[in-house]
């Protein structure tokens, strides 16, 4: 595994753009040996922020662009019209071999369309998928797809299982990740026709550690390491989980402030509850990997702050070091007989 990684970063993506991304890059360059960065975006304020945060000149380079992809831009329109957009040019750095991977906090739909068009997919993959980690029982559960593919065939869901299993094996120390299929019940005959079809494919697989159906409440009980679903369900699940975590933290804060005795005990309770709050903090799991591409692309939350962006950069570095596209391609060759 190579320790040297060159990462192209779309500096103009996300809600906060360069003012959060540049400090995050500065921090990661201090913490991650062997990391170098290609910063892609508008010359200003990118250049002045780099000077302010004293980014080492021998580990950064700049590619200046004149356009930015907005949150409401249609992916098809971006593909045709915004040829000098920072997101597109950052992906082109990967395509042209300048960078090992790309990170963007911009428009998810545009990122997926541009990545698929510019990089292409691994042989045997019909559609790329977005995978991210959720905190469960003190561990991680990796879910895909999280919004790239609203409607999926049984074969595509099977491919997601293969990609997710290989990616988790590479990104963690789990050699045989447990793969579950998100469904409305644990019985074999439960769910839609498509879910029952992919369940049969997964049961027949000789290379996947398939454990069966996973219901929504079981997702947080450490039943599986990889959970497969279509992008509509996955995106709703992700947003609901993040919203619930924020809601519980807010409710806990109100409970502590609304009782005199609890207010007196507040410092002690906060110290005791701090580990739980950290485990539930979505920022600590920022960085969703786009699987199935012939190149590494990682998507950050659009509203990520500096710390969340640091987490996403570290995730992108791990994905680049694992040579994930090649590993997925090799795994698909071994699994292809399962689809015959």
N, C-alpha and C positions, 0 to 999 in steps of 0.2 A: 504493500500500500504506500503510495507516494505521500510525502509530508509537505510537498510544495504545491500550493494551489493559487491559481490566478482567477479572480472572481470579477465578472463584469456586473456593475450595480447601476440600475436605473435610478439616478439621483432625483429625478423630477416626479417619481411615482409616490402615491400615498397622500394623506391629508396634510402632512407637515413638510414634505419635500426635503430639500437640502439641510434645513436647520436642525432636523433630527437625524438624518442619514449620515451627514458628515461627522458629527460627534460620535456616532455609533461605529463608523469605520475607524476613526482614530483610536477608539478604545479597543476594538478587535485587533488592530495592527499591533497594539501593545501586548495583547494576550495570546495571540495565535502566531507562533513562529512559522515562517515559510509562507505566510499569506501575503499576496500582493493584489492590488485592486485596480481595475479600470473603471474610472468614474465617468459616467455617460450622462450629459445634460447640458443645460444652458451655462455659458461661461460665467455669468454672474447670477446668483451669489456663490456659485460653487467654488470658484477660485479663491475668493476672499475668505470664505469659511475654512477652506483647507489651510490657508495661511494662519488664520486665527487659532485653529486647533493643532497646528504644527504637525501636519501629516508628513511622514518621512518621504522626501522626494524620490528616493531610490526604490520605493515600494508602491508608488502610485503613478498612474498615467491618466491623461484626460482625452476624452473624445467629445467634442462640442457638437451640440445639436440645436436645431432652431424650432422644433415642435414638441408639444407635450400631448399625450393621450389623456383625455378627461374622463371622469367617472361615467358620464352619460354618452360617450362616443360609442357608436355601434361597431362591433368587431369587423363586420364586412367593410364598412366605410373606412375604418382605420387601415385595413389591409390594402385598399386601393389608393387612398389619398395621403396619409401621413407617413411618407417614406423617410422623413428625417426626424421621426419621433424618438425620444430617448429610449423608450421601451424596445422599439424595433431594433434600433442600432445596438443596444446592449445584447439582444439575442443574436444579432449578426456577429458579434465578437466571438460567440461560442461556435457558430456555424463556420466561421473563417479560421478557427483554431487559435485565435488570439487569447481567448479565455477558456478555462475549464468548465465554468458554469456561470449562470446568470441569476440575479436576485432582483425582484421588482415588487413594490407595494402598490402597483397601479391596478387599473381595470382588469378584473379576472378574466372576463370573456375575451378581451383583446389579447391578453397574455397567452391564453390557450390557443387562439386562432393563429396568432403570429408564430408561436413556438412550433405548432404542428406544421405550418406552411414552410417556415424557414429551416427547421431542423429535420422534419420528417419523423416518422414513427419507427420503432424497432420492428424488424421483420416479424410478421405474425400478429401484430397488435392492430386492431381496428381503430380504437380510440384511446388517447391518453386519459389518465385519471388523476385527480387531486387527492393526495393522502396527507393526513395530519394526525398528530397524537392527542389523545384525551387522557387526563389523569384519572385513574381508577384504582382504588384500594392501594394507594401508595405506589402504583406502577403506571405503565402506559398501555392504552389500547389504541391501535392505529386503525383509522376508519377511512374507507374510500368506496365510492367517489363522493367528494364533498361539494359538487356543484358544476363540474365541467360537462357532465352528460346527464341531462334531465331524464331522458328515456333511454333504456339500455336493453339489448337483447340478452338471452341467456349466455351466449358465447362471450359477449363483452363482459358480463359479470364474472364469468369463469376466468377471463384474462385478468380482471382486476384482482381476483384471488391469487393468481400466480404472481403478479407484479407485487402485490402487497406482501406476500409471504417472503419473496426474495429480498425486497427492500428492507423489511424488518430484520431479517436474518443478517443483513449487511450493516444496518445502523445500530443494532443492539447485539447483545451476547446470546440471543435466543437462537439456537441452531434449527429447531423445528417449530416455528411459530404455530400456535393454535389458530385455525381459520374458522370463523363462524359466519353464517349468512343471516343478516337482520331480517326478522320476520315477525308476524303477529302471533305466532305460537310455536311451540317446540315440536309438535307432531309433524310427521313427514307429509301428511296430506293438507297441511295448513298453507295459506298464502295464495298468491295469484299463480296463474299457469306459468308465467315466466319464472317466478321464484321456484316453483316445483321442478321446472326443467333444469335450472342451474344447480339446484340441490342434488339432482340425480347425477349430473356431471361431476360435481364435487365429491359425492360419495364413491363414484367409480374411479377417482383419481388415485394413482399409486404413488404420487410424488408429493401430495399435499397432506398436511396434518389437519384434515377437516373434522370438526367436532359437532357439526349440525347447526340447527337454527338457534339464533340468539334473539330473545325478546328485548324490548327497549329497556326494561328495568335491570336486565342481566348484564347490560353493557358496562355497568359500573361495579360489577361484582367479580371482576377478574376471571371471567369465563373464557375469554379469547384474547389473543394478541393482535389479531387482524379481524376486522368486521367489514363485510362487503355489503354494499347497497347501491341503489342508483343515486345520481347526483341530486335529485329533488329531495329525496328522503334524507340523504346525508347532510345537505346544506341546512335543512330545517333542524335536524338533530344537533348539528354544531352550534347554530345560533341559539337554539333553546338551551343547550348546556351552558354556553357562555353567559347567557342572560340569567339563568338560574344561579350560577356561581356569583355573579355580581349582586343579584337580589339578596342572596343569603348573607353576603358580606355587609350589605347595607342594613338589613334587618338586625344583624348582630350588633352593628354600631348603634342603631336606635335603641336596642334593648339595653345596652350598657349605659347609654346616656340618659335613659328614662327612669332609672332607679337610683336612689341616693346611695344605697349600700354598694351597688354594682359600680357606681361612679368612683367610690372610694377604692374599690378593688380593681378599677380599670387597668392601671399599669400592670398589675400582676396577671390579670386575665389576658391582656393583650400579648404579653410575653408567652403565656401558655398556649394561646391560640395561634401565634404567629406561624408555626410550622404548617398548620392546617391551611391558613390563608395563602401561604406560599404555594402549597400543592395545588390549590384551586385557582390560582391566578392564571388566566389565559395567556398573559404576556410571557410566561415561562415556557410555553409550548408553541410559540410563534414560529412560523416557517413550514408551509405546506409544500411537499415535493410533487412536481408534475411527473408522474410515472408513465413510461412507454415511449418517451421521446429519444431520439438519437443525440442526446445531450442533456446536461443537468440544468433544470430551471426550477427555482424555488419562489413561491409566492408568499409575501408577508401580508399581514393584516393591513388594510388601508389606513386605519387609525392608530397604527403602532407608534409608541413613543420610543425614545432612545434605547431604553433597556430591551424592549421587545424586538427592536431591529438588531441589536447585538445577538440576541438568541437566534434570530433568523439567519444572520450571517454565519454563525457557528454551525447551524444546521446545513446550510449550503456547502460549507467547507467539508463536513462529514460526507455529504452526498457525493461531492467531487472525488474525495479520497477513496471512496468505495468502488469507483468505476461502475456505478449502478446500471447504466444502459447496457453495457456488455454483460453484466451478470444476469440481467433480466432476459436478454436474448438467449443466453445459454440455458437458462431455466425453461424458457418456452420450448426450446428444442426437445428437452426431456419430457415436457408435458404434452407435446403436440399429439401424441398417440391417444391421449385421453379424450380428444375431440373427434377421433375417427370412428 
